[in-house]
Amino acid sequence: MRTLIVNSMFASTAYRRCADELGKCPGMELTMLTVDRWRMNNRSMPFEPMAADVPYATVVGKAAWRGFENRGFYTSGLRRAFQISKPEVLFLMEEPFSVFALELMIAKSIFAPQAPIVFFTWNNLSLTEFDYRPSFFYRNVARQILPRMAFALTANADGVSVLRSNGFDKPVHTIGYGVDTARYRFVPKERINTLRERLSIAADDRVIGYVGRLLDMKGVDLLIEAFAQIREKHSNIKLLLVGSGESEFSLLQQARDRGIMADVRHVPSVAQHEVPDYMHVLDVLVLPSRRKGMWAEQFGRVLVEAMAAGTIVIGSDSGAIPEVIADAGFVFPENDARALARSMETALSLHQEEKRSLLERASNRADYFSWERFAKDSFEALTYAHRHRTALQTRSL
């Protein structure tokens, strides 16, 4: 089955694991199209070298509007990818309202008119209302693109209702997202101890933390407030914040105002390959996201990373967080710092057997979100779309 997979994020080997696993599926002849450089969280993400034995062909194009996921488009590489792959099915890992999607649809009509498109979407709120400009453009792209798609894969359950409410009547399957869970399973003890020493965290300190962007929508102010509430009862806890963003200054000022700065450790930015080390320093990871405008947490990959590392997870009930955590952690009401403080107290006071049972469930939950499972479900969707392409194309007319 000749397949062309398209994703700007595949410039990074961390996200390219999807193609690595998909290319191993039996009968798959995969070609990957990505960009020579992208931006993520305001950091440059140049194309990282390929391994010698990858199970797919690669086309690296150039793109405009790097880092603008929905506004970006290929300025080169797209035509060549179609010529090399001669696709029987397309896998678009970009939003169906994006310029990437519109561009791929036009190219398909020219180079592979019979090839059905399977697409992946994070969207869990709306395909008609957007916070960013030009909203009317994205809305109209979605209206044109969705009827011409063959199969949808969603990162969260809410994505299904969003698609159905916009008239998408083709197959839809919720598959979450992939995480390289094996990288988080084991970190040498000496590396963890060295990192704790560098952060001035004592051997008997319990560490609560957050890893991600410091933005208002991420609710880190709630974590700081909750930590301040429980700090009086604990003499050996620390708060570790890993990340940077537009709220960085105000959050650190909040910690100063609450008198907890001596127990706060802030690391503005770390390389992706260092994140597992930080996860193993934490006893509890908190993702206190809140809905803001037309955004609610769409998945929460950091939760899976923490669960794979053997770290207790706590998340708000915003967006997809509860379905990611399931019974493998704690969920508190969005925007409720007192409830978060209670969850943190509970997590810190678990008896050994309760903790062991919770972390076992968390480890199993993390396994579900492995890249291997994500690729398997994607392969099944691609196979279905290929086998039923005539019927699916007819329904698109």
N, C-alpha and C positions, 0 to 999 in steps of 0.2 A: 504494500500500500504506500504509494508515493505521497509524502506529506511535507508541506511547507509550514513551519512554525515561525511566527513573527512576534518578537518581543524586544523592545528597546533595552529592557533591564538585563538582557542576556549579555551585555557588555561585561558584566561581573560574573566571575565563576560561581559565586554564592547562589545566584539566581539561575545560572546555566545548568544547575543540577537537574532541573526539570527536563531539559533536552538530553542530558546524559542518560537519565533513566528511561525516558520515552524511546530513545534510539535503540535501546536493548530489547524492546518488545518484539516478539516473533512476527516476521512478515513486514516489519516497519522499514521503509526506506525514507529516512528523514533528512531534510535540509533545513538549516536554521538561518534566519535572517535577523541581524541585529545591527547596532550602530557602532561606529568607531569611538564614540565618546558620548557620555550622558552625564546628567547631574542628578544627584539624589540628596535631599536635605541640604541643599546649597553646597555640596561637596562634589568636586569633579570625579567622575567615574569613567576613566579611560578603559578601552577594551583590553581585557587581560588575556595573556597568551593562552592558546589552546593546548590541551594535552595531546600527545602524539596519537593516541589510540581512541579518540572519540568516535562513537558509532553514528556519525552523521556528517553531511557536507556542510560547509559554513560559507555564508556570504556576509561580509561586513560592509555596510553602506554608511553614508553620511546622513545626518539629520539636521534640520533647522529647529529652533525653539527647544534646544536641549534642556531637559529638566521640567518642561511643561508637558506633563503626560498626555493631556488631551489636545494640546495645540501643536505638538510636534509633528513633523512629517519627514519622509525620506526625500532627500535630494539626489541620492544615488543608491544603487544596490537592488531596488525593488524589481526592475525588469530582469536583471541578471539572475536573481533568485528564482523567478518563474522559469527562465530558460534552463537553468541547471536542474531544478527539481521536477519540472513537468508534473505539477501536483494533481493528484486525484482527489485530495481533500486538503483543506487549509485549516490551520489552528491559529487563531488570532488571540494573543494574550494582551490585548489592549481593550479599552472600554468601547462599547458599540456606538457611543456618541462622539468618539474622538476623530480628529483629522486622520490619524493612522487608519482607522476603520474605513473611513470614506475613501482614502487613497487605495487601500487594499481592494475594496469592492470594485473600484474603477479598473484596477489592474487585472483583477480576476475576469471581468467582463471581456477584456481584450485577449488575455493569454490563456485562461483556463475557465471558460464559461460554464462548463459542466461540473466543476469542482465545488462541492458544498463547503460551507464555512462553519466550523465549530468555534465559539468564542468563550472567553473567560471574563467575568465581570466581578468587581468588588462592590458595586453600587448597591446600597441597602436602603435608600430613602426615596429617590425619585429620578425619573428620566425626563422630566418636564421642567423641573425647577432646579436651578444651580445658583450658587453664591457668586460665581465668577463670570466675568464678561467674556465673550458675548453669549449670554444664556440662550437667546433665541436661536443662535446658530447651532449650538449643541443639541437643543431640543429638536430642531429640524433634521439634523444629521441622524439622530436616533430614529425618527419617524421613517426616514428613507432606508436606513440600514436594517433595522430589526426584521421587517418582513422578508428580507432576502437572506437571513441567516438560517442555518439548518439545525443547530443544537446549541444550547447554552449551558455553561458550567458556572456556578456561582460560588463565591467565597463564604456565603452565609445564607441562612434560610430566608431572611427577609428579601434577599435578592430575587427569589422566586416570585413572591407576590408583586414586587416592583415590575418584573417583566410581564407577568400575566395582566396586570392592570394597564399595561401599555400595548396590549393586544398580541403579545408573542404567544403563539399557540403550538410551537414546536417543542420537542423534548427539552426538559430542564433537569439538571442534576446538581445538587449541592455537594461540593467536594472539599471545601475549606481551602487550605493552601499547603504548600510543602515546606518543610524545615529540615535542614541537615542535622537531624537529631543525634547522629553518631558523634558529631563533633562536640556535643555538649555532655555526653555520657561520662567521660573520664578526663580529668585534668590532673596531672601529677601533683601530689601533695606539696612538694617543695615549691612549685610555682604558686600555689594558692597562699602558702605561708609567706613567700617573698612579697606577694602583692599586698597582703594584709599588713605586713611590716611597713611597706612603702606608704600605705594609707594611714598609718598610725592607728591600726585597729588591733587591740589586744587579743590574745589567744582565747580568752573567755568572753569576749564581747559577742553579743547577738546583733546581727546586721539586718536591718530592713532597708529595702532600696527600690529604686526605679531606674530603668534603662530606656532611653528614648529621647525624643525631642522635648524641649522645655517650652511648651506652648500652652495657652490658656485652655484649649480643648482637651488637653491631656490631664487636667485636674491635679497637677502636682501640688498646688496650694492646699488641697484637701489632705494630701499625705503629710505635708509639713505640719498642718494644724493637728492632725490625728497623732502624729509623733510627739508633738508638744504636750498633748493631753495625757499620754501614757508615760512620758519621760519621768515624771515624778515618782512613779512606782517601780522604776527599773534603774539600777545604777550602772548596768553594763550593756546598754544598747546604743547602737550607732545608726545614723541615717546616711545611706550612700546614694547620691544622685549622679548618674552617668549620662551626660548629654548636654546639649546647649540649644539655644533658641531665643526667640524674641522675649520670652518671659524670664529669662535667666536672672537679670538684675533684680527684678521685683521679687522673685522667689527667694533669692539669697537675703534680700532685705527683710522679707517676712520671717525668715529663720532668725535673723539678728533681733528683730522686734520681739519674737517669742522667747528669746533667751536660750536658744538651743544650738547656736552656731558652733560651740565647742564640740558638739557631738555630730555635726554634719560633715561629711566628706563629699566634695564635689569634683568630678572629673569631667571637664568640658567635652571631650571627644576621645573616642578610642577607635582603633582600626577594627574592622569586622572580625578578623581572626583572633582578636584579644577578648571579645565579648564572652566566650565560654569561661575564661578565667574569672571575670567579674561575677558571672552567674554563680560560680562555686564559692565565692566569698560571701554571698548573700544567704541568710537563713530564710528570709521571706521577700518575695518580689511583689510589688503592688502596681497595678495598672488602674488608676482612678479616673479614667476618661469620662468626659461629659459630652452630651450633645451640644453642638454649637452651630446654629444656622442649619444648613443642609449637609451637615456632617455628623455622623455617629460612628463609633469604632467599627471598622469593617471586618476585622479579624483579631488582631492582637498576637502577632507572631512571637513577641517577646514572652508571652505566657507559655507557649510550647517550648521555647528554648529553656526557660526556667524549669519546667516540669521535667524535661529530659535531663537537666543537671541535678535533679534531686532537691530542688528548692520549692518550698511551699509558695503557692500563688494565691493572691487576693485580687479581685477585680470588681469594678462597678458593674451595674446592670445595664450599662450603655451599649447599644448596638449588639454586636455579635459576641461580646465577652462571655456572657453566661453559657452560650452553646459551645464555646471553645473549652471553658473550664469544666462544664458538666458537673460531675460529683467528685472532681479531683482537686478541689480547692474551695475558696470562700468567695461569695458574691455579696456585695453590699449595695444599698440604694444609691443611685447617682446623686452627687452633690451633698452627701450626708457624711460630714467629717466624724461625727460622734459614732455613727454606725461603723465607719471604717476603723476607728479606734478600738471598738469592741471586737471586730474581726481580727485585728492585729494582736490584741490581748489573747484571744482564743488560740491563735496560731502559735504564739510564744509559750502558751501554757499546756500544749498537748502532751499527754503522757506518751511514753516511748512507743507503746503498742499502737496507740491512735495515730501517732506520727508515721510509724512504719506502714500502716494500712493506707493512710492518705497518700504517701509518696509512692506506694506501689500502684495505686489507681492512677496517679499522675504520670508515672512512667508508661503505663499502658496507654493512657490518653495521648501522650507525646508520640508513641509509636504509630498511632492512627494518622498523625499528620506528617509522616515521613514522606520524602520525595518519591520513594518507591511506590507507596500507596497512591499518591497523587498521580503519578505517571500511569499506573495501572487503570485508574478510573478514567483518565483522559484518553487512554488508548481505546477503552471500551466505547467511549462516546464517538471517537473518530471512526472506529470500525462500524458502528451503527450508522453514522451519517454517510459513510461510503457505500454501505450495502443498501441503504434506503434512499440513495441520492435522487433517484427519479421521482419518487413520491414526495420527498421533501422539497425538491425544486418545483414540482407542480403546485404545491401548497403555497409557494412563494409568489406565484403569478397572480 
